[in-house]
């Protein structure tokens, strides 16, 4: 479910919100900060650089804080088979979410389904979530993401089995990783109580998967094809492996991701259009 999903003006607006929110907040200390992007004069790049600089400055200013409240992964903090019912990232078994958008200049439709499949990963029973991306009838990517919620309500990301289908019949599985294998460790996909300016690793396998997210806005309304969603949560994402890439994600309570948009690079977006309950 991790797509590198641009509206330059929107990017500037989001960066301004991020800067204001981070500088004004006395909330919890971030545990990680994204890599800085190279300087550029384009509006989207200015937005991304400004947002990254704000978060980095906040992290430096709070370095004297004795400890972060970002949770530490411990298999003992999980109950096997527990429901994933985090407000901003719920995964009820059987739910299907349909997204439509653009990627690499072509339309894309993603169907995300919470399966009945489970798997022991790094000492935790994880739930499988399938994500199938197509352009019309052509299969672009097929992924199973693995998640589990701890007893405090934080949702952890424990691995990804993914295949990208390239022209000529070639298949690319380079985005796959699994916690506890080859040095990969679990990441947080959503905190139990996300607040500005929380920052956290979503996944970490050195040189392969190094995504970081930080909270920039909590509150407000977003309109997507699915409908009008209130009390949303906005995060920005970056990766040390793609220093120029900055993405916006918007989460709706009781729904999860409702919009994704790239703030740099090629125009890419995804919007929630339908939710099918079991």
C-alpha positions as MATLAB code, in Angstrom:
seq = 'XXXXXXXXXXXXXXXXXXXXXXXXXXXXXXXXXXXXXXXXXXXXXXXXXXXXXXXXXXXXXXXXXXXXXXXXXXXXXXXXXXXXXXXXXXXXXXXXXXXXXXXXXXXXXXXXXXXXXXXXXXXXXXXXXXXXXXXXXXXXXXXXXXXXXXXXXXXXXXXXXXXXXXXXXXXXXXXXXXXXXXXXXXXXXXXXXXXXXXXXXXXXXXXXXXXXXXXXXXXXXXXXXXXXXXXXXXXXXXXXXXXXXXXXXXXXXXXXXXXXXXXXXXXXXXXXXXXXXX';
ca = [
       0.000    0.000    0.000;
       2.956    2.288   -0.322;
       2.623    4.095   -3.608;
       4.797    7.034   -4.614;
       1.685    8.883   -5.473;
       1.231   17.055   -7.943;
      -0.192   20.034   -7.891;
       2.598   22.611   -7.332;
       0.329   25.175   -5.699;
      -1.133   22.564   -3.389;
       2.392   21.494   -2.501;
       3.265   25.017   -1.393;
       0.103   25.203    0.699;
       0.815   21.894    2.407;
       4.383   22.949    3.183;
       3.142   26.202    4.717;
       0.717   24.265    6.897;
       3.474   21.869    7.901;
       5.840   24.672    8.881;
       3.190   26.477   10.900;
       2.026   23.332   12.636;
       5.499   22.118   13.522;
       6.821   25.431   14.772;
       3.704   26.119   16.856;
       3.448   22.701   18.463;
       4.953   21.562   21.728;
       3.848   17.989   21.100;
       5.931   14.844   21.271;
       9.486   14.516   20.040;
       9.906   12.896   16.602;
      11.938    9.711   16.487;
      13.203   10.196   12.950;
      13.485   12.886   10.292;
      13.467   12.577    6.498;
      16.519   13.112    4.341;
      16.882   16.647    2.990;
      16.177   17.203   -0.699;
      18.513   19.088   -3.065;
      17.728   22.768   -3.569;
      15.449   23.617   -6.505;
      13.408   26.604   -7.669;
      10.256   24.731   -8.714;
       7.204   25.319   -6.490;
       6.842   21.637   -5.593;
      10.522   21.338   -4.687;
      10.388   24.539   -2.626;
       7.410   23.068   -0.768;
       9.152   19.780   -0.094;
      12.413   21.435    0.984;
      10.624   23.865    3.285;
       8.632   21.125    4.953;
      11.704   18.945    5.407;
      13.692   21.849    6.833;
      10.940   22.638    9.318;
      10.800   19.091   10.584;
      14.591   18.834   10.765;
      14.795   22.093   12.722;
      12.154   20.908   15.141;
      13.994   17.626   15.671;
      17.246   19.465   16.400;
      15.518   21.823   18.811;
      14.000   18.917   20.740;
      17.159   16.816   20.872;
      17.533   17.638   24.558;
      14.293   15.834   25.392;
      15.256   12.783   27.493;
      13.160   10.244   25.582;
      10.679    9.943   22.737;
       7.175    8.621   23.199;
       7.318    6.868   19.824;
       6.674    3.193   20.723;
       9.323    0.479   20.571;
       8.542   -2.824   18.858;
       8.076   -5.683   21.311;
       6.297   -8.937   20.326;
       5.109   -9.192   23.926;
       2.912   -6.137   23.389;
       0.697   -7.887   20.825;
      -2.335  -10.139   21.256;
      -2.472  -12.781   18.494;
      -5.461  -12.287   16.225;
      -6.384   -8.909   17.698;
      -8.493   -6.695   15.442;
      -6.823   -3.786   13.663;
      -9.222   -0.992   14.619;
      -6.986    2.074   14.780;
      -9.153    5.128   14.013;
      -6.998    6.320   11.123;
      -5.927    2.907    9.837;
      -8.685    0.337   10.453;
      -8.426   -3.005    8.681;
     -11.609   -4.988    9.326;
     -11.370   -8.417    7.715;
     -13.260   -8.528    4.424;
     -13.256   -4.779    3.723;
     -12.335   -3.651    0.194;
     -11.231   -0.135   -0.724;
     -11.087    1.069   -4.335;
      -8.815    3.923   -5.419;
      -8.427    5.698   -8.760;
      -5.656    8.011   -9.867;
      -2.667    8.517  -12.127;
       0.844    7.122  -12.138;
       3.617    7.545  -14.718;
       1.187    9.338  -17.005;
      -1.472    6.618  -17.111;
      -4.660    5.988  -15.187;
      -4.465    3.469  -12.361;
      -7.056    1.621  -10.321;
      -6.073    0.041   -7.006;
      -8.183   -2.510   -5.190;
      -7.120   -3.030   -1.563;
      -8.636   -5.988    0.296;
      -8.226   -7.046    3.924;
      -7.790  -10.797    3.680;
      -8.277  -13.631    6.148;
      -4.619  -14.590    5.722;
      -2.271  -14.351    8.695;
       1.456  -14.999    9.073;
       3.936  -15.092   11.940;
       6.508  -12.366   11.292;
       9.236  -11.473   13.766;
       7.256  -13.022   16.614;
       3.949  -11.344   15.777;
       0.853  -12.697   14.003;
       0.314  -10.290   11.104;
      -2.715   -9.716    8.874;
      -2.341   -9.804    5.081;
      -3.772   -6.980    2.965;
      -3.748   -7.399   -0.797;
      -3.285   -4.465   -3.178;
      -3.788   -5.009   -6.915;
      -2.997   -2.139   -9.278;
      -4.193   -2.106  -12.888;
      -4.286    0.212  -15.903;
      -7.533   -0.781  -17.560;
      -7.099   -4.553  -17.886;
      -3.307   -4.562  -17.646;
      -1.900   -5.752  -14.324;
       0.709   -3.301  -13.040;
       1.502   -4.485   -9.533;
       0.369   -7.096   -7.059;
       1.234   -6.721   -3.389;
       0.481   -8.255   -0.023;
       1.278   -5.981    2.922;
       1.480   -7.371    6.451;
       0.177   -5.421    9.462;
      -0.496   -5.968   13.171;
      -1.831   -3.725   15.924;
      -0.236   -3.696   19.357;
      -2.141   -3.535   22.616;
      -1.774    0.255   22.758;
      -3.428    0.698   19.337;
      -0.355    1.394   17.181;
      -0.421   -0.306   13.783;
       2.887   -1.870   12.731;
       4.085   -2.645    9.212;
       5.900   -5.980    9.206;
       6.569   -6.726    5.566;
       5.608   -6.596    1.933;
       5.460   -9.199   -0.822;
       5.286   -7.293   -4.082;
       5.608   -7.960   -7.799;
       5.713   -5.199  -10.411;
       4.791   -6.352  -13.907;
       6.936   -4.607  -16.485;
       6.680   -4.518  -20.303;
       7.914   -7.615  -22.068;
       6.746   -9.958  -19.325;
       9.474   -8.956  -16.856;
       8.687   -9.043  -13.133;
      10.353   -6.950  -10.435;
      10.165   -8.042   -6.786;
      12.804   -5.618   -5.483;
      10.322   -3.836   -3.199;
       9.667   -6.956   -1.127;
      10.918   -7.174    2.466;
      10.054   -8.967    5.698;
      10.778   -7.936    9.285;
      13.365  -10.188   10.911;
      14.913  -11.189    7.580;
      18.214   -9.769    6.365;
      18.295   -7.026    8.979;
      14.827   -5.641    8.194;
      12.871   -4.326   11.184;
       9.169   -3.462   11.658;
       7.931    0.077   11.178;
       4.879    2.032   12.276;
       2.166    2.691    9.718;
      -0.078    4.595   12.151;
       0.275    5.674   15.768;
      -2.530    5.107   18.242;
      -2.735    8.859   18.897;
      -0.867   10.704   16.111;
       0.010   14.308   16.904;
       2.090   17.092   15.422;
       5.083   16.746   15.005;
       5.350   12.963   15.467;
       7.739   11.318   13.031;
       8.369    7.620   12.648;
       9.880    4.989   10.400;
       7.256    3.134    8.398;
       9.634    0.465    7.172;
      13.348   -0.185    7.416;
      15.574   -2.505    5.470;
      18.828   -0.705    4.795;
      19.218    0.196    1.158;
      15.891   -1.375    0.208;
      13.065    0.144    2.271;
      13.610    3.306    4.306;
      10.344    5.271    4.403;
       9.713    7.913    7.065;
       6.461    9.763    7.814;
       5.651   12.753    9.969;
       2.345   14.262   11.058;
       1.685   17.793    9.769;
      -2.047   18.411   10.255;
      -4.755   16.858   12.394;
      -8.237   18.124   11.620;
     -10.039   19.653    8.668;
     -12.097   18.299    5.787;
     -11.184   16.636    2.499;
     -13.446   15.861   -0.455;
     -12.704   12.748   -2.506;
     -14.884   10.811   -4.963;
     -16.026    8.587   -2.075;
     -17.453   11.627   -0.298;
     -16.705   14.447    2.142;
     -14.506   13.308    5.013;
     -14.111   15.328    8.225;
     -11.488   15.248   11.003;
      -8.753   14.052    8.648;
      -5.082   13.425    9.403;
      -2.347   14.588    7.017;
       1.170   13.202    6.877;
       4.196   13.837    4.689;
       6.474   10.988    3.658;
      10.044   10.779    2.453;
      12.685    8.136    1.833;
      16.456    8.271    2.056;
      16.457    6.103   -1.062;
      14.536    8.765   -3.041;
      15.782   12.097   -1.669;
      13.711   14.170   -4.118;
      10.434   12.372   -3.437;
       7.928   13.847   -0.970;
       4.377   12.553   -0.719;
       1.226   13.718    1.030;
      -1.172   11.195    2.540;
      -4.582   12.018    3.973;
      -6.335    9.609    6.327;
     -10.014    9.612    7.231;
     -11.362    8.303   10.564;
     -12.876    4.867   10.148;
     -11.525    4.648    6.592;
      -7.730    4.832    6.438;
      -6.046    6.398    3.419;
      -8.433    8.545    1.376;
      -5.917   10.449   -0.772;
      -2.273   10.191   -1.810;
      -0.435   12.814   -3.845;
       3.162   13.332   -4.920;
       4.580   16.751   -4.038;
       7.626   16.236   -6.234;
       8.607   14.207   -9.263;
       6.107   12.873  -11.785;
       2.428   13.740  -11.233;
       0.946   10.857   -9.252;
      -2.231   10.644   -7.224;
      -4.800    8.207   -5.811;
      -8.242    8.989   -4.396;
     -10.692    6.760   -2.545;
     -13.783    6.133   -4.673;
     -15.505    3.216   -2.984;
     -15.597    1.156    0.206;
     -17.123   -2.317    0.124;
     -17.897   -3.776    3.531;
     -17.922   -7.544    4.171;
];
